[in-house]
Amino acid sequence: MKIAILMGSATPQRRLLAATQYLLRIAKAANQIDSRLIDLSEKPCSTDRPQRVNDAEIEVASSFASAHGVIIASPVYPGSIPAALESVLYSLPVSSLAGKPVGILAVGGTFIDFQIVDSHLRNVLPWFGGLVVPFSTYLTDTDTDWIGFQLTQAAQRKIKVLAEAVRTLAETQNFLVGADAAKNAKMITFSLRVGPEY
């Protein structure tokens, strides 16, 4: 089983990185799960439109298409999600998320900001046919140490519950797997590379 993890920020975020790295460790500990992290802070992702879809957006679309489940991790920005994450979602083909479980992991300062990421993504993801996990995981300042690198045990438990929900939903869905999923990913990558400018 493949789980794609998207860290949706163009600038490095310590708590977001700690959370996504922990997700990778969970997947590595589970022998039957193959996970991949796409970090937008390491990949240039222009937010200007119109433009041709860039390499970062193609990589995300291909990774989502070949995965059985997806987890999107995002920091809370004033009133919205990061522009880089918006740009990636804007460029995604509908088929890359259709019928796949999607978990939301948000990182912010206080619980008051939680709905900014949650409501934004829950309004967008169903349009792709994504099966959004009924609950989201939200980490605040109290979920890490003072420098933001070490997760508390409570934070680890919350992340584990989200990862398990995505895995369980993925196991119950009947969508493209194995070679078919890889073929689907290649078709999406090709269509994005040769497609018209946006």
Phi, psi and omega per residue, in radians:
M1 nan 2.413 -3.131
K2 -1.967 2.309 3.062
I3 -2.116 2.153 3.093
A4 -1.676 2.306 3.136
I5 -2.035 2.119 3.139
L6 -1.890 2.090 3.036
M7 -1.647 1.770 -2.899
G8 -1.570 0.934 3.086
S9 -2.413 2.353 -3.135
A10 -1.384 -0.217 3.092
T11 -2.036 2.505 -3.115
P12 -1.052 2.364 3.123
Q13 -2.224 2.037 -3.020
R14 -1.060 -0.840 -3.102
R15 -1.200 -0.632 3.097
L16 -1.128 -0.730 3.112
L17 -1.126 -0.734 3.119
A18 -1.057 -0.708 -3.122
A19 -1.193 -0.772 -3.113
T20 -1.240 -0.623 3.073
Q21 -1.130 -0.622 3.090
Y22 -1.177 -0.665 3.056
L23 -1.029 -0.725 3.116
L24 -1.112 -0.690 3.132
R25 -1.154 -0.664 3.087
I26 -1.060 -0.801 -3.119
A27 -1.135 -0.686 -3.138
K28 -1.140 -0.610 3.132
A29 -1.219 -0.454 3.091
A30 -1.606 1.929 -2.991
N31 -1.049 -0.457 -3.038
Q32 -1.628 0.098 -3.114
I33 -1.997 2.202 3.066
D34 -1.916 1.999 -3.070
S35 -1.962 2.691 3.098
R36 -2.408 2.314 3.135
L37 -1.803 2.207 3.005
I38 -1.908 1.993 -3.067
D39 -1.844 1.925 -3.097
L40 -1.206 -0.287 3.093
S41 -1.288 -0.276 3.125
E42 -1.769 -0.045 -3.067
K43 -2.280 2.057 3.117
P44 -0.970 2.286 -3.105
C45 -2.463 1.693 -3.105
S46 -1.161 2.472 3.107
T47 -1.809 0.114 3.139
D48 -1.457 2.424 3.056
R49 -2.268 2.523 0.062
P50 -1.428 2.711 3.094
Q51 -2.884 2.881 3.022
R52 -1.383 2.542 3.139
V53 -1.019 2.311 -3.072
N54 -1.584 3.068 -3.043
D55 -1.107 -0.642 -3.141
A56 -1.097 -0.748 -3.137
E57 -1.181 -0.636 3.089
I58 -1.148 -0.727 3.140
E59 -1.106 -0.735 3.125
V60 -1.105 -0.818 -3.125
A61 -1.055 -0.745 3.138
S62 -1.158 -0.733 3.141
S63 -1.143 -0.729 3.100
F64 -1.119 -0.721 -3.082
A65 -1.137 -0.609 -3.100
S66 -1.572 -0.077 -3.104
A67 -1.588 2.763 3.051
H68 -1.619 -0.356 3.112
G69 -2.703 2.792 -3.057
V70 -2.353 2.477 2.973
I71 -2.169 2.173 3.125
I72 -1.853 2.091 3.137
A73 -1.871 2.252 -3.059
S74 -2.490 2.445 2.970
P75 -1.360 2.838 3.070
V76 -1.532 2.140 3.031
Y77 -1.890 2.784 -3.110
P78 -0.983 1.858 3.035
G79 1.364 0.003 -3.063
S80 -2.862 -3.034 2.999
I81 -1.698 2.912 -3.130
P82 -1.019 2.556 -3.133
A83 -1.072 -0.599 3.133
A84 -1.118 -0.692 3.105
L85 -1.185 -0.710 3.076
E86 -1.033 -0.737 -3.123
S87 -1.105 -0.730 3.133
V88 -1.123 -0.797 3.136
L89 -1.120 -0.629 3.130
Y90 -1.063 -0.600 -3.037
S91 -1.588 -0.160 -3.059
L92 -1.183 2.334 2.939
P93 -1.200 2.554 -3.113
V94 -1.010 -0.656 -3.057
S95 -1.168 -0.286 -3.080
S96 -1.228 -0.385 3.138
L97 -2.105 -0.072 -3.039
A98 -1.031 2.175 3.077
G99 1.321 0.176 -3.081
K100 -1.914 2.456 3.097
P101 -1.219 2.420 -3.136
V102 -2.245 2.158 3.079
G103 -1.753 2.562 -3.131
I104 -1.978 2.186 3.068
L105 -2.119 1.992 -3.097
A106 -1.996 2.550 3.140
V107 -2.248 2.180 -3.134
G108 -2.625 -3.013 -3.087
G109 -1.477 -0.757 -3.094
T110 -2.378 2.898 3.128
F111 -1.169 -0.367 -3.122
I112 -1.084 -0.556 -3.060
D113 -1.462 -0.096 -3.000
F114 -0.968 -0.751 -3.017
Q115 -1.203 -0.270 -3.139
I116 -1.090 -0.890 3.121
V117 -1.292 -0.806 -3.044
D118 -1.048 -0.892 -3.087
S119 -1.194 -0.638 -3.139
H120 -1.095 -0.870 -3.101
L121 -1.229 -0.621 3.140
R122 -1.204 -0.386 3.057
N123 -1.403 -0.471 -3.036
V124 -1.639 -0.800 -2.978
L125 -1.072 -0.647 3.114
P126 -1.084 -0.431 3.102
W127 -1.081 -0.536 3.095
F128 -1.451 -0.083 -3.054
G129 1.453 0.225 3.117
G130 -1.243 2.459 3.109
L131 -1.623 1.611 -3.048
V132 -1.253 2.251 3.102
V133 -0.984 2.366 -3.039
P134 -1.009 -0.449 3.118
F135 -2.111 2.794 3.084
S136 -2.069 2.828 3.072
T137 -1.890 2.244 -3.097
Y138 -2.212 2.187 3.136
L139 -1.912 2.363 3.108
T140 -2.023 -3.030 3.134
D141 -1.004 -0.524 -3.074
T142 -1.359 -0.107 -3.093
D143 -1.626 -0.014 3.089
T144 -2.388 2.988 3.043
D145 -1.255 3.119 -2.990
W146 -1.159 -0.370 3.099
I147 -1.730 -0.075 3.005
G148 1.499 0.248 -3.093
F149 -1.756 -0.503 -3.071
Q150 -1.881 2.164 3.114
L151 -1.418 2.500 3.034
T152 -1.277 2.879 3.107
Q153 -1.095 -0.620 3.109
A154 -1.110 -0.724 3.117
A155 -1.138 -0.709 3.109
Q156 -1.072 -0.703 3.124
R157 -1.122 -0.729 -3.137
K158 -1.106 -0.707 -3.139
I159 -1.198 -0.699 3.103
K160 -1.054 -0.724 -3.139
V161 -1.096 -0.734 3.117
L162 -1.117 -0.814 -3.140
A163 -1.072 -0.708 3.133
E164 -1.166 -0.636 3.122
A165 -1.136 -0.754 3.118
V166 -1.112 -0.765 -3.139
R167 -1.101 -0.770 -3.114
T168 -1.126 -0.760 3.107
L169 -1.120 -0.668 -3.138
A170 -1.105 -0.652 -3.126
E171 -1.197 -0.424 -3.089
T172 -1.607 -0.119 -3.080
Q173 -1.620 2.576 3.075
N174 -1.920 1.551 3.072
F175 -2.327 -3.108 -3.056
L176 -1.012 2.276 3.114
V177 -2.342 2.913 3.061
G178 1.022 -2.285 -3.074
A179 -1.104 -0.596 3.134
D180 -1.114 -0.697 3.121
A181 -1.140 -0.731 3.108
A182 -1.101 -0.718 3.102
K183 -1.102 -0.723 3.108
N184 -1.066 -0.732 3.135
A185 -1.116 -0.726 3.139
K186 -1.141 -0.677 3.133
M187 -1.134 -0.727 3.132
I188 -1.150 -0.757 3.119
T189 -1.045 -0.781 -3.137
F190 -1.099 -0.772 -3.091
S191 -1.159 -0.575 3.103
L192 -1.254 -0.654 -3.106
R193 -1.232 -0.612 -3.082
V194 -1.778 -0.044 -3.076
G195 -1.225 3.007 -3.126
P196 -1.253 2.787 3.071
E197 -1.192 2.582 3.141
Y198 -1.487 nan nan
